[in-house]
Amino acid sequence: MATSRLGIRLNLRNNAPSQYDGFDFNSMVEFAGKKLGANEDGIFEILTGDDDNGVAISGFFELLRTDLDEWREKRVRKLYLGGQWSGNMQIGVKFDNDAWTYKTLTPAETSLGEHGNEIYWRRDKRGRYVQFYLGNVSGADFSIDHIAFIPYFKGGSTAGK
């Protein structure tokens, strides 16, 4: 019986790594246009459906923590998100070592066409370092091509950021 493993794939065209968690395979390959995974139980075609044996596929990413080259505490006023998504998205912001604060973005348009959303954020959270999270809800497909935010620095300045 297979166990849960972490898989890492390297795109040789741009040296970008991808991480696969929860796949129970000790090896994966693309062969004859099909993506295959193998383990002690056999060889399986993978990454072909909209769900994982009836369970919604979750996807997310976290951006690196940053202080924006600014030592002062900051808050997030607004986030701008651009890309494609077919359903609700969960957005998270984390300051310093605090817990994540999340909002659910419900798009007006749920086709996989290009979208843009402006999200006003809570003003009661702040810190020197900030980090962002973005994930799908209920297996929604998504592709993000733009994330930006307006920081508000302690002392009132937003200049230069």
DSSP file (Angstrom, degrees, kcal/mol; ACC not computed):
  #  RESIDUE AA STRUCTURE BP1 BP2  ACC     N-H-->O    O-->H-N    N-H-->O    O-->H-N    TCO  KAPPA ALPHA  PHI   PSI    X-CA   Y-CA   Z-CA
    1    1 A M              0   0    0      0, 0.0     2,-0.1     0, 0.0     0, 0.0   0.000 360.0 360.0 360.0 135.2    0.0    0.0    0.0
    2    2 A A        -     0   0    0     22,-0.1     2,-0.3     1,-0.0    23,-0.1  -0.346 360.0-145.8 -77.5 157.5    1.3    3.4   -1.0
    3    3 A T        -     0   0    0     -2,-0.1     2,-0.2    20,-0.1    -1,-0.0  -0.801  33.8 -82.3-118.0 164.0    1.8    6.3    1.4
    4    4 A S        -     0   0    0     -2,-0.3     2,-0.3    20,-0.1    20,-0.2  -0.469  54.7-178.7 -69.0 133.3    1.4   10.0    0.9
    5    5 A R  E     -A   23   0A   0     18,-1.5    17,-1.0    -2,-0.2    18,-0.6  -0.874  27.9-123.8-130.8 160.8    4.5   11.6   -0.7
    6    6 A L  E     -A   21   0A   0     -2,-0.3     2,-0.4    15,-0.2    15,-0.2  -0.933  28.1-163.4-105.6 127.4    5.7   15.0   -1.8
    7    7 A G  E     -A   20   0A   0     13,-3.4    13,-3.3    -2,-0.5     2,-0.4  -0.895   5.2-162.4-113.6 143.0    6.7   15.3   -5.4
    8    8 A I  E     -A   19   0A   0     -2,-0.4     2,-0.4    11,-0.2    11,-0.2  -0.988   5.2-169.4-125.2 131.7    8.8   18.0   -7.0
    9    9 A R  E     -A   18   0A   0      9,-2.6     9,-2.5    -2,-0.4     2,-0.5  -0.938   9.3-150.4-119.6 141.1    8.9   18.7  -10.7
   10   10 A L  E     -A   17   0A   0     -2,-0.4     2,-0.8     7,-0.2     5,-0.0  -0.957  11.1-141.0-114.8 121.7   11.3   21.1  -12.5
   11   11 A N  E >>> -A   16   0A   0      5,-2.4     4,-1.8    -2,-0.5     5,-0.7  -0.718  13.0-159.2 -76.8 112.3   10.2   22.8  -15.7
   12   12 A L  T 345S+     0   0    0     -2,-0.8    -1,-0.2     1,-0.2    -2,-0.0   0.663  83.5  64.9 -72.6 -16.1   13.4   22.6  -17.7
   13   13 A R  T 345S+     0   0    0      1,-0.1    -1,-0.2     3,-0.1    -2,-0.0   0.873 126.9   5.7 -73.4 -36.1   12.4   25.5  -20.0
   14   14 A N  T <45S-     0   0    0     -3,-0.6    -2,-0.2     2,-0.1    -1,-0.1   0.282  95.6-117.0-131.5  10.1   12.4   28.1  -17.2
   15   15 A N  T  <5 +     0   0    0     -4,-1.8    -3,-0.2     1,-0.2    -5,-0.0   0.778  61.0 153.0  57.2  30.8   13.8   26.2  -14.2
   16   16 A A  E   < -A   11   0A   0     -5,-0.7    -5,-2.4     2,-0.0     2,-0.2  -0.806  34.9-143.7 -92.4 123.4   10.5   26.8  -12.3
   17   17 A P  E     -A   10   0A   0      0, 0.0     2,-0.4     0, 0.0    -7,-0.2  -0.584  10.9-162.8 -84.7 149.4    9.7   24.1   -9.7
   18   18 A S  E     -A    9   0A   0     -9,-2.5    -9,-2.6    -2,-0.2     2,-0.4  -0.970   9.4-144.6-125.6 145.9    6.2   22.8   -8.9
   19   19 A Q  E     -A    8   0A   0     -2,-0.4     2,-0.5   -11,-0.2   -11,-0.2  -0.938   7.8-164.4-116.4 133.0    5.3   20.9   -5.8
   20   20 A Y  E     -A    7   0A   0    -13,-3.3   -13,-3.4    -2,-0.4     2,-0.4  -0.967  10.7-175.7-118.6 116.0    2.7   18.1   -5.7
   21   21 A D  E     +A    6   0A   0     -2,-0.5   -15,-0.2   -15,-0.2     3,-0.1  -0.907  64.3  25.3-114.2 139.5    1.5   17.1   -2.2
   22   22 A G  E    S+     0   0A   0    -17,-1.0     2,-0.4    -2,-0.4    -1,-0.2   0.392  80.5 130.5  92.1  -3.4   -0.9   14.2   -1.5
   23   23 A F  E     -A    5   0A   0    -18,-0.6   -18,-1.5    -3,-0.2     2,-0.7  -0.708  51.3-148.3 -80.2 132.6    0.1   12.2   -4.6
   24   24 A D        +     0   0    0     -2,-0.4     2,-0.4   -20,-0.2   -20,-0.1  -0.356  57.2 116.4 -97.3  54.0    0.8    8.6   -3.6
   25   25 A F        -     0   0    0     -2,-0.7    14,-0.2   -20,-0.1     3,-0.1  -0.938  52.9-160.6-124.6 144.6    3.4    8.0   -6.3
   26   26 A N  S    S+     0   0    0     12,-2.4     2,-0.3    -2,-0.4    13,-0.2   0.508  86.2  19.1 -96.0  -6.7    7.1    7.3   -6.1
   27   27 A S  E     -B   38   0B   0     11,-1.2    11,-2.6     2,-0.0     2,-0.3  -0.974  61.9-168.6-159.2 149.0    7.6    8.4   -9.7
   28   28 A M  E     +B   37   0B   0     -2,-0.3     2,-0.3     9,-0.2     9,-0.2  -0.988  12.5 168.5-138.9 147.4    5.8   10.5  -12.4
   29   29 A V  E     -B   36   0B   0      7,-2.3     7,-3.3    -2,-0.3     2,-0.6  -0.990  33.2-129.0-153.5 153.5    6.4   10.9  -16.1
   30   30 A E  E     +B   35   0B   0     -2,-0.3     2,-0.4     5,-0.2     5,-0.2  -0.960  38.0 171.0-105.0 121.9    4.8   12.3  -19.2
   31   31 A F  E >   -B   34   0B   0      3,-3.0     3,-2.0    -2,-0.6    -2,-0.1  -0.995  62.4 -10.7-137.4 127.3    4.8    9.6  -21.9
   32   32 A A  T 3  S-     0   0    0     -2,-0.4    -1,-0.1     1,-0.3     3,-0.1   0.846 129.4 -53.6  54.0  38.3    3.1    9.7  -25.3
   33   33 A G  T 3  S+     0   0    0      1,-0.2     2,-0.4    -3,-0.0    -1,-0.3   0.497 117.7 109.6  79.0   3.9    1.1   12.8  -24.2
   34   34 A K  E <   -B   31   0B   0     -3,-2.0    -3,-3.0    11,-0.0     2,-0.6  -0.908  65.0-133.8-115.2 142.3   -0.2   11.2  -21.0
   35   35 A K  E     -B   30   0B   0     11,-0.4    11,-2.9    -2,-0.4     2,-0.3  -0.828  31.3-172.8 -93.7 124.8    0.8   12.0  -17.5
   36   36 A L  E     -BC  29  45B   0     -7,-3.3    -7,-2.3    -2,-0.6     2,-0.4  -0.898  15.4-164.8-122.8 146.5    1.5    8.9  -15.5
   37   37 A G  E     -BC  28  44B   0      7,-2.9     7,-3.2    -2,-0.3     2,-0.4  -0.978  10.5-162.9-126.6 144.3    2.2    8.1  -11.8
   38   38 A A  E     +BC  27  43B   0    -11,-2.6   -12,-2.4    -2,-0.4   -11,-1.2  -0.956  18.3 148.3-129.3 146.6    3.5    4.9  -10.5
   39   39 A N  E >   - C   0  42B   0      3,-2.2     3,-1.6    -2,-0.4   -14,-0.1  -0.827  65.8 -65.4-151.8-166.4    3.7    3.3   -7.0
   40   40 A E  T 3  S+     0   0    0      1,-0.3     3,-0.1    -2,-0.2   -15,-0.1   0.703 128.8  55.6 -63.6 -19.7    3.6   -0.2   -5.5
   41   41 A D  T 3  S-     0   0    0      1,-0.3     2,-0.3     0, 0.0    -1,-0.3   0.505 118.0 -90.4 -93.9  -5.7    0.1   -0.7   -6.7
   42   42 A G  E <   -C   39   0B   0     -3,-1.6    -3,-2.2     2,-0.0     2,-0.4  -0.909  53.9 -44.3 136.1-163.1    0.7   -0.1  -10.4
   43   43 A I  E     -C   38   0B   0     -2,-0.3     2,-0.4    -5,-0.2    -5,-0.2  -0.931  50.9-172.4-115.0 134.9    0.8    2.7  -13.0
   44   44 A F  E     -C   37   0B   0     -7,-3.2    -7,-2.9    -2,-0.4     2,-0.4  -0.963  26.5-123.9-131.1 141.4   -2.0    5.3  -13.2
   45   45 A E  E     -C   36   0B   0     -2,-0.4    -9,-0.2    -9,-0.2     2,-0.2  -0.734  43.1-174.4 -80.9 131.9   -3.0    8.1  -15.6
   46   46 A I        +     0   0    0    -11,-2.9   -11,-0.4    -2,-0.4    -1,-0.0  -0.732  47.1  35.9-126.2 170.8   -3.1   11.3  -13.6
   47   47 A L  S    S+     0   0    0     -2,-0.2    -1,-0.2     1,-0.1     5,-0.1   0.837  81.6 110.8  57.9  39.8   -4.1   15.0  -13.9
   48   48 A T        +     0   0    0     -3,-0.2     2,-0.2     3,-0.1    -1,-0.1   0.610  59.9  62.7-115.3 -17.6   -6.9   14.2  -16.3
   49   49 A G  S    S-     0   0    0      2,-0.2     3,-0.0     1,-0.1    -3,-0.0  -0.516  76.4-120.0-110.6 174.8  -10.1   15.0  -14.4
   50   50 A D  S    S+     0   0    0     -2,-0.2     7,-0.5     6,-0.0     2,-0.3   0.512  98.6  25.0 -87.2  -7.3  -11.8   18.0  -12.7
   51   51 A D  E    S-D   56   0C   0      5,-0.2     2,-0.8     0, 0.0    -2,-0.2  -0.902  83.0-107.8-145.5 174.5  -11.7   16.2   -9.3
   52   52 A D  E >  S-D   55   0C   0      3,-3.1     3,-1.2    -2,-0.3     4,-0.0  -0.820  93.2 -42.2-111.4  89.8   -9.7   13.6   -7.5
   53   53 A N  T 3  S-     0   0    0     -2,-0.8    -1,-0.1     1,-0.3     3,-0.1   0.893 124.5 -39.6  55.5  43.3  -12.0   10.5   -7.3
   54   54 A G  T 3  S+     0   0    0      1,-0.3     2,-0.4     0, 0.0    -1,-0.3   0.340 117.4 111.4  92.2  -5.9  -15.0   12.8   -6.5
   55   55 A V  E <  S-D   52   0C   0     -3,-1.2    -3,-3.1     1,-0.0    -1,-0.3  -0.865  74.6-109.6-105.1 134.4  -13.1   15.2   -4.1
   56   56 A A  E     -D   51   0C   0     -2,-0.4     2,-0.6    -5,-0.2    83,-0.2  -0.311  32.3-121.9 -59.9 140.7  -12.5   18.8   -5.2
   57   57 A I        -     0   0    0     -7,-0.5     2,-0.3    82,-0.2    -1,-0.1  -0.768  24.5-148.3 -90.0 119.3   -8.8   19.5   -6.0
   58   58 A S        -     0   0    0     -2,-0.6     2,-0.3    80,-0.1    79,-0.1  -0.669  17.3-178.9 -89.1 143.3   -7.5   22.3   -3.8
   59   59 A G        +     0   0    0     -2,-0.3    77,-2.5    81,-0.1     2,-0.3  -0.998  10.6 149.2-139.4 141.9   -4.8   24.6   -5.1
   60   60 A F  E     -E  135   0D   0     -2,-0.3     2,-0.3    75,-0.2    75,-0.2  -0.979  21.4-159.4-159.6 165.9   -3.0   27.5   -3.5
   61   61 A F  E     -E  134   0D   0     73,-2.2    73,-2.3    -2,-0.3     2,-0.4  -0.982   8.9-148.1-149.9 154.6    0.2   29.4   -3.3
   62   62 A E  E     -E  133   0D   0     -2,-0.3    71,-0.2    71,-0.2     2,-0.2  -0.981  17.6-136.5-120.4 133.2    1.9   31.7   -0.8
   63   63 A L        -     0   0    0     69,-2.6    69,-0.2    -2,-0.4     3,-0.1  -0.496  37.9 -87.4 -81.5 159.1    4.1   34.6   -1.8
   64   64 A L        -     0   0    0     -2,-0.2    68,-0.2     1,-0.1     2,-0.2  -0.323  46.5-102.3 -65.7 148.2    7.4   35.2    0.0
   65   65 A R        +     0   0    0     66,-0.1     2,-0.3    -3,-0.1    66,-0.2  -0.487  50.0 177.0 -68.8 139.2    7.3   37.3    3.1
   66   66 A T  B     -F  130   0D   0     64,-2.4    64,-2.8    -2,-0.2    -3,-0.0  -0.972  40.7-157.7-143.9 155.9    8.6   40.9    2.4
   67   67 A D    >   -     0   0    0     -2,-0.3     3,-1.8    62,-0.2     5,-0.1   0.263  46.9-124.4-111.0   7.2    9.2   44.2    4.2
   68   68 A L  T 3   -     0   0    0      1,-0.3     3,-0.1    62,-0.1    61,-0.0   0.749  61.1 -71.5  58.4  27.4    9.1   46.1    0.8
   69   69 A D  T 3  S+     0   0    0      1,-0.2     2,-0.4     2,-0.0    -1,-0.3   0.836 112.7 115.7  56.5  33.9   12.6   47.5    1.7
   70   70 A E    <   -     0   0    0     -3,-1.8    -1,-0.2    58,-0.2     4,-0.0  -0.977  53.6-161.4-137.2 118.9   10.7   49.7    4.3
   71   71 A W        +     0   0    0     -2,-0.4    -1,-0.1    -3,-0.1     3,-0.1   0.696  63.2  96.0 -76.4 -19.2   11.4   49.2    8.0
   72   72 A R  S    S-     0   0    0      1,-0.1    -2,-0.1    -5,-0.1    55,-0.1  -0.310  86.3 -97.0 -71.6 154.7    8.2   51.0    9.1
   73   73 A E        -     0   0    0     53,-0.1    81,-2.8    80,-0.1     2,-0.3  -0.367  47.5-166.8 -63.6 149.8    5.1   49.1   10.0
   74   74 A K  E     -IJ 127 153E   0     53,-2.4    53,-1.9    79,-0.2     2,-0.3  -0.958  16.6-154.5-140.0 157.2    2.6   48.9    7.3
   75   75 A R  E     - J   0 152E   0     77,-2.2    77,-2.7    -2,-0.3     2,-0.6  -0.853  26.7-115.8-121.6 162.0   -1.1   48.0    6.6
   76   76 A V  E     + J   0 151E   0     46,-0.4    49,-0.1    49,-0.4     3,-0.1  -0.900  29.0 176.7-100.9 121.6   -2.7   46.8    3.4
   77   77 A R  E     -     0   0E   0     73,-3.0    44,-2.4    -2,-0.6     2,-0.3   0.921  66.8  -2.9 -84.9 -53.5   -5.3   49.2    2.1
   78   78 A K  E     -KJ 120 150E   0     72,-0.8    72,-2.3    42,-0.2     2,-0.4  -0.979  56.5-150.5-141.6 150.3   -6.3   47.4   -1.1
   79   79 A L  E     -KJ 119 149E   0     40,-2.6    40,-3.1    -2,-0.3     2,-0.5  -0.944   9.5-154.8-116.3 144.1   -5.3   44.3   -3.1
   80   80 A Y  E     -KJ 118 148E   0     68,-3.4    68,-2.1    -2,-0.4     2,-0.4  -0.984  12.6-173.8-118.9 129.8   -5.6   44.0   -6.8
   81   81 A L  E     +KJ 117 147E   0     36,-2.6    36,-2.7    -2,-0.5     2,-0.4  -0.985   3.6 179.2-128.0 129.8   -6.0   40.6   -8.3
   82   82 A G  E     +KJ 116 146E   0     64,-2.7    63,-2.1    -2,-0.4    64,-1.7  -0.979  33.8  68.1-131.2 145.2   -6.0   39.8  -12.0
   83   83 A G  E    S-KJ 115 144E   0     32,-1.8    32,-3.1    -2,-0.4     2,-0.4  -0.997  77.3 -52.1 153.2-150.7   -6.3   36.5  -13.9
   84   84 A Q  E     +KJ 114 143E   0     59,-3.2    59,-2.9    -2,-0.3     2,-0.3  -0.984  48.5 160.5-127.7 136.3   -8.8   33.8  -14.6
   85   85 A W  E     - J   0 142E   0     26,-0.6    57,-0.2    28,-0.5    28,-0.2  -0.977  30.1-153.1-155.3 148.9  -10.9   31.8  -12.1
   86   86 A S  S    S-     0   0    0     55,-2.2     2,-0.3    -2,-0.3    56,-0.1   0.375  76.9  -4.2-104.2   2.6  -14.1   29.8  -12.3
   87   87 A G  S    S-     0   0    0     54,-0.4    51,-0.1    22,-0.1    22,-0.1  -0.884 101.5 -23.3-167.9-163.4  -15.4   30.2   -8.7
   88   88 A N        -     0   0    0     -2,-0.3    49,-1.7    49,-0.1     2,-0.3  -0.253  51.3-157.7 -64.5 148.0  -14.6   31.7   -5.3
   89   89 A M  E     -HG 105 136D   0     16,-2.1    16,-3.5    47,-0.2     2,-0.5  -0.943  10.1-137.3-124.7 147.9  -11.1   32.4   -4.2
   90   90 A Q  E     -HG 104 135D   0     45,-3.5    45,-2.4    -2,-0.3     2,-0.4  -0.928  19.0-166.7-107.2 127.6   -9.6   32.7   -0.7
   91   91 A I  E     -HG 103 134D   0     12,-3.0    12,-2.5    -2,-0.5     2,-0.4  -0.934   5.2-170.4-115.8 134.9   -7.2   35.5   -0.1
   92   92 A G  E     -HG 102 133D   0     41,-2.5    41,-2.3    -2,-0.4     2,-0.4  -0.954  10.4-167.5-128.3 146.7   -5.0   35.7    3.0
   93   93 A V  E     -HG 101 132D   0      8,-2.3     8,-2.3    -2,-0.4     2,-0.4  -0.992   7.3-173.0-129.6 139.0   -2.7   38.3    4.5
   94   94 A K  E     - G   0 131D   0     37,-2.3    37,-1.9    -2,-0.4     2,-0.4  -0.999   7.9-156.9-135.0 131.4   -0.2   37.7    7.3
   95   95 A F  E >   - G   0 130D   0      4,-0.4     3,-2.7    -2,-0.4    35,-0.2  -0.915  59.1 -45.4-109.7 135.5    1.9   40.3    9.1
   96   96 A D  T 3  S-     0   0    0     33,-2.1    31,-0.1    -2,-0.4    -2,-0.0  -0.171 119.9 -26.6  47.4-124.1    5.1   39.3   11.0
   97   97 A N  T 3  S+     0   0    0      2,-0.0    -1,-0.3    -3,-0.0    30,-0.0   0.172 106.6 120.5-106.2  17.5    4.4   36.2   13.0
   98   98 A D  S <  S-     0   0    0     -3,-2.7     2,-0.1     1,-0.1     3,-0.1  -0.170  71.6 -87.9 -71.7 172.2    0.6   36.7   13.4
   99   99 A A        -     0   0    0      1,-0.1    -4,-0.4    -5,-0.1    -1,-0.1  -0.396  51.6 -89.8 -76.4 159.1   -2.0   34.3   12.1
  100  100 A W        -     0   0    0     -6,-0.1     2,-0.5    -2,-0.1    -6,-0.2  -0.403  32.7-149.8 -66.0 144.7   -3.4   34.6    8.6
  101  101 A T  E     -H   93   0D   0     -8,-2.3    -8,-2.3    -2,-0.1     2,-0.3  -0.989  21.0-161.2-114.9 128.0   -6.4   36.8    8.0
  102  102 A Y  E     -H   92   0D   0     -2,-0.5     2,-0.3   -10,-0.2   -10,-0.2  -0.801  18.1-175.9-116.9 151.8   -8.6   35.5    5.2
  103  103 A K  E     -H   91   0D   0    -12,-2.5   -12,-3.0    -2,-0.3     2,-0.6  -0.977  23.6-131.3-134.1 148.8  -11.3   36.9    2.9
  104  104 A T  E     -H   90   0D   0     -2,-0.3     2,-0.6   -14,-0.2   -14,-0.2  -0.904  16.3-149.0-101.7 126.8  -13.3   35.1    0.3
  105  105 A L  E     -H   89   0D   0    -16,-3.5   -16,-2.1    -2,-0.6   -18,-0.0  -0.851   9.0-167.2 -95.5 117.8  -13.5   36.7   -3.1
  106  106 A T        -     0   0    0     -2,-0.6   -18,-0.1   -18,-0.2     2,-0.1  -0.913  18.3-142.7-104.4 107.6  -16.8   36.0   -4.9
  107  107 A P        -     0   0    0      0, 0.0     3,-0.1     0, 0.0    10,-0.0  -0.375  11.1-139.5 -73.2 147.9  -16.3   37.1   -8.5
  108  108 A A  S    S+     0   0    0      1,-0.2     2,-0.5    -2,-0.1    -2,-0.0   0.820  97.3  44.7 -69.7 -30.9  -19.2   38.7  -10.4
  109  109 A E        -     0   0    0      1,-0.1    -1,-0.2     2,-0.1   -24,-0.1  -0.963  63.0-176.9-117.2 127.5  -18.1   36.6  -13.5
  110  110 A T        +     0   0    0     -2,-0.5    -1,-0.1   -24,-0.1     2,-0.1   0.239  47.2 110.1-112.1  13.5  -17.3   32.9  -13.1
  111  111 A S  S    S-     0   0    0      1,-0.1   -26,-0.6     3,-0.1   -24,-0.1  -0.369  84.5-107.5 -75.2 168.5  -16.2   32.1  -16.6
  112  112 A L  S    S+     0   0    0    -28,-0.1   -26,-0.1   -26,-0.1    -1,-0.1   0.158  83.0 119.5 -85.0  22.5  -12.6   31.3  -17.1
  113  113 A G  S    S-     0   0    0      1,-0.2   -28,-0.5   -28,-0.2     2,-0.1  -0.277  79.9 -71.2 -74.7 171.2  -12.2   34.7  -19.0
  114  114 A E  E     -K   84   0E   0    -30,-0.1     2,-0.3   -32,-0.1   -30,-0.2  -0.404  57.9-176.6 -66.6 139.1   -9.9   37.4  -17.7
  115  115 A H  E     -K   83   0E   0    -32,-3.1   -32,-1.8    -2,-0.1     2,-0.3  -0.870  16.9-162.3-129.7 162.8  -11.0   39.1  -14.5
  116  116 A G  E     -K   82   0E   0     -2,-0.3     2,-0.4   -34,-0.2   -34,-0.2  -0.960  12.0-175.9-145.1 133.7   -9.8   41.9  -12.3
  117  117 A N  E     -K   81   0E   0    -36,-2.7   -36,-2.6    -2,-0.3     2,-0.5  -0.984  17.5-152.3-133.0 143.3  -10.8   42.5   -8.7
  118  118 A E  E     -K   80   0E   0     -2,-0.4     2,-0.5   -38,-0.2   -38,-0.2  -0.968  18.7-166.1-110.5 125.5  -10.1   45.2   -6.2
  119  119 A I  E     -K   79   0E   0    -40,-3.1   -40,-2.6    -2,-0.5     2,-0.4  -0.955  12.0-145.4-120.0 119.8  -10.3   44.0   -2.6
  120  120 A Y  E     -K   78   0E   0     -2,-0.5   -42,-0.2   -42,-0.2     2,-0.2  -0.674  24.6-149.2 -80.6 136.3  -10.4   46.4    0.3
  121  121 A W        -     0   0    0    -44,-2.4     2,-0.0    -2,-0.4    -1,-0.0  -0.647  20.5 -89.5-109.0 162.5   -8.6   45.0    3.3
  122  122 A R        -     0   0    0     -2,-0.2   -46,-0.4     1,-0.1     3,-0.2  -0.329  26.0-153.7 -64.1 147.5   -9.0   45.2    7.1
  123  123 A R  S    S+     0   0    0      1,-0.1    -1,-0.1   -48,-0.1   -46,-0.0   0.390  79.1  79.8-106.1   2.9   -7.1   48.1    8.7
  124  124 A D  S    S+     0   0    0    -49,-0.0     2,-0.4     2,-0.0    -1,-0.1   0.530  81.5  74.8 -89.0  -4.3   -6.7   46.6   12.1
  125  125 A K        +     0   0    0     -3,-0.2   -49,-0.4   -49,-0.1     2,-0.3  -0.882  57.5 148.7-108.0 138.7   -3.8   44.3   11.2
  126  126 A R        +     0   0    0     -2,-0.4     2,-0.3   -51,-0.1   -51,-0.2  -0.983   5.7 146.9-160.0 163.4   -0.3   45.7   10.6
  127  127 A G  B     -I   74   0E   0    -53,-1.9   -53,-2.4    -2,-0.3    -2,-0.0  -0.961  54.1 -96.3 178.6 175.2    3.4   44.8   10.9
  128  128 A R  S    S+     0   0    0     -2,-0.3     2,-0.3   -55,-0.2   -58,-0.2   0.927 107.5  48.1 -74.8 -45.2    6.8   45.3    9.3
  129  129 A Y        -     0   0    0     -3,-0.1   -33,-2.1   -64,-0.0     2,-0.3  -0.759  69.6-170.0-100.7 143.6    6.7   42.1    7.2
  130  130 A V  E     -FG  66  95D   0    -64,-2.8   -64,-2.4    -2,-0.3     2,-0.3  -0.972   4.9-176.2-133.2 146.5    3.7   41.1    5.1
  131  131 A Q  E     - G   0  94D   0    -37,-1.9   -37,-2.3    -2,-0.3     2,-0.3  -0.988  11.9-146.1-142.1 148.0    2.9   37.8    3.2
  132  132 A F  E     - G   0  93D   0     -2,-0.3   -69,-2.6   -39,-0.2     2,-0.3  -0.890   7.6-167.2-122.0 148.4    0.1   36.9    0.9
  133  133 A Y  E     -EG  62  92D   0    -41,-2.3   -41,-2.5    -2,-0.3     2,-0.3  -0.965   3.3-175.8-128.7 143.2   -1.9   33.6    0.3
  134  134 A L  E     +EG  61  91D   0    -73,-2.3   -73,-2.2    -2,-0.3     2,-0.3  -0.971  14.0 159.1-141.8 128.6   -4.2   32.8   -2.6
  135  135 A G  E     -EG  60  90D   0    -45,-2.4   -45,-3.5    -2,-0.3   -75,-0.2  -0.973  35.6-107.9-146.1 159.5   -6.2   29.6   -2.9
  136  136 A N  E     - G   0  89D   0    -77,-2.5     2,-0.4    -2,-0.3   -47,-0.2  -0.443  24.0-135.6 -84.5 161.9   -9.2   28.2   -4.6
  137  137 A V  S >  S-     0   0    0    -49,-1.7     3,-1.2     1,-0.1   -49,-0.1  -0.977  82.3  -5.9-116.8 130.4  -12.5   27.3   -2.9
  138  138 A S  T 3  S-     0   0    0     -2,-0.4   -81,-0.2     1,-0.2    -1,-0.1   0.810 128.5 -57.5  56.9  34.9  -14.3   24.0   -3.8
  139  139 A G  T 3  S+     0   0    0    -83,-0.2    -1,-0.2     1,-0.2   -82,-0.2   0.668  81.0 173.3  77.7  17.3  -11.8   23.1   -6.5
  140  140 A A    <   -     0   0    0     -3,-1.2    -1,-0.2   -52,-0.2     2,-0.2  -0.323  33.8-119.0 -59.5 138.1  -12.3   26.3   -8.6
  141  141 A D        +     0   0    0     -5,-0.1   -55,-2.2     2,-0.0   -54,-0.4  -0.537  42.2 173.2 -73.3 143.8   -9.9   26.5  -11.5
  142  142 A F  E     -J   85   0E   0    -57,-0.2     2,-0.3    -2,-0.2   -57,-0.2  -0.996  28.0-176.3-154.6 152.9   -7.6   29.5  -11.4
  143  143 A S  E     -J   84   0E   0    -59,-2.9   -59,-3.2    -2,-0.3     2,-0.5  -0.915  18.5-158.6-146.0 117.8   -4.6   31.2  -13.1
  144  144 A I  E     +J   83   0E   0     -2,-0.3   -61,-0.3   -61,-0.2     3,-0.1  -0.852  21.3 166.0-105.5 130.1   -3.3   34.4  -11.6
  145  145 A D  E     +     0   0E   0    -63,-2.1     2,-0.3    -2,-0.5   -62,-0.2   0.466  66.3  35.9-118.3  -4.8   -1.2   36.8  -13.7
  146  146 A H  E     +J   82   0E   0    -64,-1.7   -64,-2.7     2,-0.0     2,-0.4  -0.939  49.6 168.1-154.2 127.3   -1.3   40.0  -11.5
  147  147 A I  E     +J   81   0E   0     -2,-0.3     2,-0.3   -66,-0.2   -66,-0.2  -0.988  16.6 155.2-134.7 127.8   -1.2   40.7   -7.8
  148  148 A A  E     -J   80   0E   0    -68,-2.1   -68,-3.4    -2,-0.4     2,-0.3  -0.968  15.1-170.3-143.9 159.1   -0.6   44.2   -6.4
  149  149 A F  E     -J   79   0E   0     -2,-0.3   -70,-0.2   -70,-0.3    -2,-0.0  -0.991  23.3-127.3-149.7 158.5   -1.4   46.0   -3.2
  150  150 A I  E     -J   78   0E   0    -72,-2.3   -73,-3.0    -2,-0.3   -72,-0.8  -0.927  28.7-156.5-105.9 113.8   -1.4   49.5   -1.8
  151  151 A P  E     -J   76   0E   0      0, 0.0     2,-0.5     0, 0.0   -75,-0.2  -0.600   6.0-148.6 -86.8 152.5    0.4   49.6    1.6
  152  152 A Y  E     -J   75   0E   0    -77,-2.7   -77,-2.2    -2,-0.2     2,-0.2  -0.981  18.2-148.2-118.7 116.1   -0.2   52.3    4.2
  153  153 A F  E >   -J   74   0E   0      4,-2.0     3,-2.6    -2,-0.5     4,-0.3  -0.594  27.7 -97.2 -88.4 144.3    2.9   53.0    6.2
  154  154 A K  T 3  S+     0   0    0    -81,-2.8     3,-0.2     1,-0.3    -1,-0.1  -0.397 117.7  41.9 -55.7 126.5    2.9   54.1    9.8
  155  155 A G  T 3  S-     0   0    0     -2,-0.1    -1,-0.3     1,-0.1    -2,-0.0   0.262 126.8 -88.8 107.5  -8.4    3.2   57.9    9.6
  156  156 A G  S <  S+     0   0    0     -3,-2.6     2,-0.3     1,-0.2    -2,-0.2   0.373  81.4 134.2  97.0  -4.4    0.8   58.1    6.6
  157  157 A S        +     0   0    0     -4,-0.3    -4,-2.0    -3,-0.2    -1,-0.2  -0.626  21.1 163.8 -89.9 138.6    3.0   57.7    3.6
  158  158 A T    >   +     0   0    0     -2,-0.3     3,-1.4    -6,-0.2    -1,-0.1   0.222  38.3 135.2-120.4   7.2    2.2   55.5    0.6
  159  159 A A  T 3   +     0   0    0      1,-0.2    -2,-0.0     2,-0.1     0, 0.0  -0.257  68.0  10.6 -62.8 138.5    4.8   57.2   -1.6
  160  160 A G  T 3         0   0    0      1,-0.1    -1,-0.2     0, 0.0    -3,-0.0   0.437 360.0 360.0  81.5   0.5    7.1   55.1   -3.7
  161  161 A K    <         0   0    0     -3,-1.4   -12,-0.2   -10,-0.1    -2,-0.1   0.391 360.0 360.0-122.5 360.0    5.3   51.7   -3.1
